Amino acid sequence: MIKPKTEEEIELLRENAIIVSKTLAEVGKAVAPGVTTKQLNKVAETFIRDNGAIPSFLGFEGFPAAICASVNDVVVHGFPSDYVLKEGDIVSADIGTLYKGYNGDSCYTFPVGEVSPETRKLLDVTKESLYRGIAAAVAGARIGDIGYAVQSYAESFGFSVVRELEGHGIGREMHENPGVPNYGRPGRGTHLVDGMVLCIEPMINAGGRAVYLDRNGWSVHTADHKNSAHYELTIVVRKGRAEQLSTFDFIEKDGKIKF
């Protein structure tokens, strides 16, 4: 049985979500041609610790960094490294925190300088598919309604949905039930009830949906090496309309990156 969170727990999750949201904005300020993904990791870890939280990804099942920094064809779980970002790249920064015994988790895909129209479209569609998934996350619906909302929108533009990876519940553990796939059939899957806290995170590929695991055991790449985008927000299932705990407002103004 999946137990909804109490309002007290939701407030603690909100505190984490705001720290993560602000951390993403700090990382976004640093994204530019000539910057390494290792430098982005340092920005994030410093900000998280300065705000009294712990970077929960660091050491999680052996993961070596505070953030996942996934460039271009890396879907998720990219290792921060000495890779130097170039004009036209995209980099997904996935960030987690542990604060007051609860977790935060959110992701944003940043363009590096000017990107191609095709890449811009991938970013815009992926982010909109996230918001459509959130709109479906209401009490009385089912998990399949979220996945269908994401999938039907992304595929209508010719993009594909990664199926091997999914969103999740969150609370005292970083990953809790239920799993939240980015594809599905309406009316199927776990019932959504008021107070469930979910991380919804579309991972959308410019090309085919096939992926493979890097030899490092973590990083997931698109099989055709085309770009992949990833956006994630933490929400609370409510009656009528989901409540967002994390936000892109610290990054964006009027839907555009404001740095």
C-alpha positions as CSV (number, residue, x, y, z in Angstrom):
1,M,0.0,0.0,0.0
2,I,1.3,3.5,-0.9
3,K,0.7,5.8,2.0
4,P,0.0,9.5,1.2
5,K,2.3,12.0,2.9
6,T,1.0,14.1,5.8
7,E,0.9,17.9,5.4
8,E,3.9,18.1,7.7
9,E,5.9,15.7,5.5
10,I,4.8,17.7,2.4
11,E,6.2,20.9,3.9
12,L,9.6,19.2,4.6
13,L,9.6,17.9,1.0
14,R,8.7,21.4,-0.2
15,E,11.8,22.8,1.7
16,N,14.0,20.3,-0.2
17,A,12.3,21.0,-3.5
18,I,13.0,24.7,-3.1
19,I,16.7,24.1,-2.3
20,V,16.9,21.8,-5.4
21,S,15.1,24.4,-7.6
22,K,17.5,27.2,-6.5
23,T,20.5,24.9,-7.0
24,L,19.4,24.3,-10.5
25,A,19.3,28.0,-11.1
26,E,22.8,28.4,-9.8
27,V,24.0,25.7,-12.1
28,G,22.2,27.3,-15.0
29,K,24.0,30.6,-14.4
30,A,27.3,28.6,-14.8
31,V,26.3,26.8,-18.0
32,A,28.3,28.3,-20.9
33,P,30.7,27.2,-23.7
34,G,34.1,26.5,-22.1
35,V,32.8,25.3,-18.8
36,T,33.3,21.7,-17.7
37,T,30.6,19.5,-16.2
38,K,32.9,19.0,-13.2
39,Q,32.7,22.7,-12.6
40,L,28.9,22.5,-12.7
41,N,29.0,19.8,-10.1
42,K,31.1,22.0,-7.8
43,V,28.7,24.9,-8.1
44,A,25.8,22.6,-7.1
45,E,27.5,20.8,-4.2
46,T,28.7,24.1,-2.7
47,F,25.2,25.7,-2.9
48,I,23.5,22.6,-1.5
49,R,25.9,22.4,1.5
50,D,25.8,26.2,2.0
51,N,22.0,25.8,2.5
52,G,22.3,23.2,5.1
53,A,21.4,20.2,2.9
54,I,23.4,17.1,1.8
55,P,23.8,16.3,-1.9
56,S,22.0,12.9,-1.8
57,F,23.3,11.6,-5.2
58,L,26.9,11.7,-3.9
59,G,27.8,8.1,-2.9
60,F,24.3,6.8,-3.7
61,E,24.9,3.2,-4.7
62,G,28.4,4.3,-5.6
63,F,27.5,7.3,-7.7
64,P,30.6,9.6,-7.7
65,A,29.2,13.1,-7.8
66,A,26.6,15.5,-6.4
67,I,24.8,15.9,-9.7
68,C,24.1,13.9,-12.8
69,A,25.4,16.0,-15.8
70,S,24.2,14.4,-19.0
71,V,25.4,15.9,-22.2
72,N,23.7,15.5,-25.6
73,D,23.1,11.8,-26.2
74,V,23.3,10.9,-22.5
75,V,19.8,10.4,-21.3
76,V,20.5,10.3,-17.6
77,H,23.2,9.6,-15.0
78,G,26.1,11.3,-16.7
79,F,29.2,11.6,-14.6
80,P,30.5,15.2,-14.2
81,S,33.9,15.2,-15.9
82,D,36.5,17.4,-17.6
83,Y,34.3,17.5,-20.7
84,V,34.2,21.1,-21.9
85,L,30.8,22.3,-23.0
86,K,30.5,23.6,-26.5
87,E,28.2,26.0,-28.3
88,G,25.1,24.0,-29.3
89,D,25.4,21.3,-26.7
90,I,22.7,20.5,-24.2
91,V,23.3,19.4,-20.6
92,S,20.7,17.9,-18.2
93,A,21.5,18.7,-14.6
94,D,19.7,16.2,-12.3
95,I,20.0,17.2,-8.6
96,G,19.0,15.6,-5.3
97,T,19.1,16.8,-1.7
98,L,18.7,15.3,1.7
99,Y,17.4,17.9,4.3
100,K,15.7,17.3,7.6
101,G,15.3,13.6,6.8
102,Y,13.5,14.1,3.5
103,N,14.6,14.2,-0.1
104,G,14.4,16.6,-3.0
105,D,14.9,15.7,-6.7
106,S,14.6,17.8,-9.9
107,C,16.1,18.1,-13.3
108,Y,16.5,20.7,-16.1
109,T,18.0,20.5,-19.5
110,F,20.1,23.6,-20.3
111,P,21.1,24.8,-23.8
112,V,24.7,25.7,-24.1
113,G,24.8,29.0,-26.0
114,E,22.7,29.0,-29.2
115,V,21.3,25.6,-30.1
116,S,19.8,24.4,-33.4
117,P,16.1,24.8,-34.1
118,E,15.7,21.0,-33.9
119,T,17.3,20.9,-30.5
120,R,15.2,23.9,-29.2
121,K,12.1,22.0,-30.3
122,L,13.2,18.9,-28.4
123,L,13.7,20.9,-25.2
124,D,10.4,22.8,-25.6
125,V,8.4,19.6,-26.3
126,T,10.0,17.7,-23.5
127,K,9.3,20.4,-20.9
128,E,5.7,20.8,-22.2
129,S,5.2,17.0,-21.9
130,L,6.2,17.3,-18.3
131,Y,3.6,19.9,-17.6
132,R,1.0,17.8,-19.4
133,G,1.9,14.9,-17.1
134,I,1.6,17.1,-14.1
135,A,-1.9,18.2,-15.3
136,A,-2.9,14.5,-15.3
137,A,-1.7,13.9,-11.8
138,V,-4.9,14.5,-9.9
139,A,-6.7,12.5,-7.2
140,G,-9.0,9.9,-8.8
141,A,-6.8,9.4,-11.9
142,R,-4.3,6.6,-12.4
143,I,-0.5,6.4,-13.1
144,G,-1.3,5.5,-16.7
145,D,-3.0,8.8,-17.2
146,I,0.3,10.6,-16.5
147,G,2.3,8.4,-18.8
148,Y,-0.3,8.7,-21.6
149,A,-0.3,12.5,-21.3
150,V,3.5,12.6,-21.7
151,Q,3.8,10.0,-24.4
152,S,1.0,11.2,-26.6
153,Y,2.3,14.8,-26.6
154,A,6.0,13.9,-27.2
155,E,5.2,11.3,-29.9
156,S,3.0,13.7,-31.8
157,F,6.1,15.7,-32.7
158,G,8.0,12.6,-33.9
159,F,10.1,12.2,-30.7
160,S,10.3,9.0,-28.7
161,V,9.9,8.2,-25.0
162,V,12.5,6.2,-23.1
163,R,10.8,3.2,-21.5
164,E,13.6,1.7,-19.4
165,L,13.6,4.7,-16.9
166,E,10.7,6.3,-15.1
167,G,9.7,8.8,-12.4
168,H,8.9,7.8,-8.8
169,G,7.5,8.6,-5.5
170,I,9.7,10.5,-3.0
171,G,9.9,11.0,0.7
172,R,12.3,9.8,3.3
173,E,13.7,7.6,0.5
174,M,14.9,9.2,-2.8
175,H,13.0,6.6,-4.8
176,E,9.6,5.3,-3.4
177,N,6.6,3.7,-4.9
178,P,4.8,4.1,-7.2
179,G,7.0,4.1,-10.3
180,V,5.8,6.8,-12.8
181,P,6.5,5.7,-16.4
182,N,6.4,8.2,-19.2
183,Y,4.2,6.1,-21.4
184,G,0.9,4.3,-20.6
185,R,-2.7,3.8,-21.2
186,P,-5.4,6.0,-19.6
187,G,-7.3,4.4,-16.7
188,R,-4.5,1.9,-16.0
189,G,-2.1,1.5,-13.1
190,T,-2.0,2.7,-9.5
191,H,-4.8,4.9,-8.3
192,L,-3.7,8.5,-7.5
193,V,-4.9,9.8,-4.1
194,D,-4.6,13.2,-2.4
195,G,-1.2,13.6,-0.7
196,M,0.9,11.3,-2.9
197,V,4.2,13.0,-3.7
198,L,5.7,12.1,-7.1
199,C,8.6,13.0,-9.2
200,I,7.5,13.2,-12.9
201,E,10.4,13.2,-15.3
202,P,10.0,12.8,-19.0
203,M,13.1,11.6,-20.8
204,I,12.5,12.2,-24.5
205,N,14.8,11.3,-27.4
206,A,15.1,13.2,-30.7
207,G,15.5,9.9,-32.5
208,G,14.5,6.3,-31.6
209,R,13.7,5.2,-28.1
210,A,16.4,2.6,-27.8
211,V,19.1,3.2,-25.2
212,Y,22.2,1.4,-23.8
213,L,24.2,1.5,-20.6
214,D,27.7,2.9,-20.6
215,R,30.6,0.7,-19.5
216,N,30.7,2.9,-16.3
217,G,27.5,1.1,-15.2
218,W,25.6,4.4,-14.8
219,S,25.3,6.6,-17.9
220,V,22.5,5.8,-20.3
221,H,22.9,6.8,-23.9
222,T,20.6,6.9,-26.9
223,A,21.4,4.0,-29.2
224,D,21.4,6.3,-32.3
225,H,23.4,9.0,-30.5
226,K,20.8,11.6,-31.1
227,N,20.1,14.1,-28.4
228,S,17.9,13.4,-25.4
229,A,16.2,15.9,-23.0
230,H,15.1,15.4,-19.4
231,Y,13.0,17.6,-17.2
232,E,11.7,16.7,-13.7
233,L,9.5,18.3,-11.1
234,T,8.2,17.1,-7.7
235,I,4.5,17.4,-7.2
236,V,1.7,16.6,-4.8
237,V,-1.4,14.8,-6.1
238,R,-4.4,17.0,-5.1
239,K,-8.1,17.0,-6.0
240,G,-8.6,19.0,-9.1
241,R,-5.1,20.1,-9.7
242,A,-1.6,18.9,-8.8
243,E,0.5,21.1,-6.5
244,Q,4.1,21.7,-7.6
245,L,6.8,21.6,-4.9
246,S,9.8,22.2,-7.1
247,T,9.8,24.9,-9.8
248,F,11.6,26.3,-12.8
249,D,10.7,29.8,-11.8
250,F,14.2,30.5,-10.4
251,I,15.6,29.5,-13.9
252,E,13.1,31.0,-16.2
253,K,11.1,34.2,-16.8
254,D,8.2,34.0,-19.2
255,G,9.2,30.5,-20.1
256,K,12.7,31.5,-21.2
257,I,16.0,31.0,-19.4
258,K,16.7,34.4,-17.7
259,F,20.4,34.4,-17.2
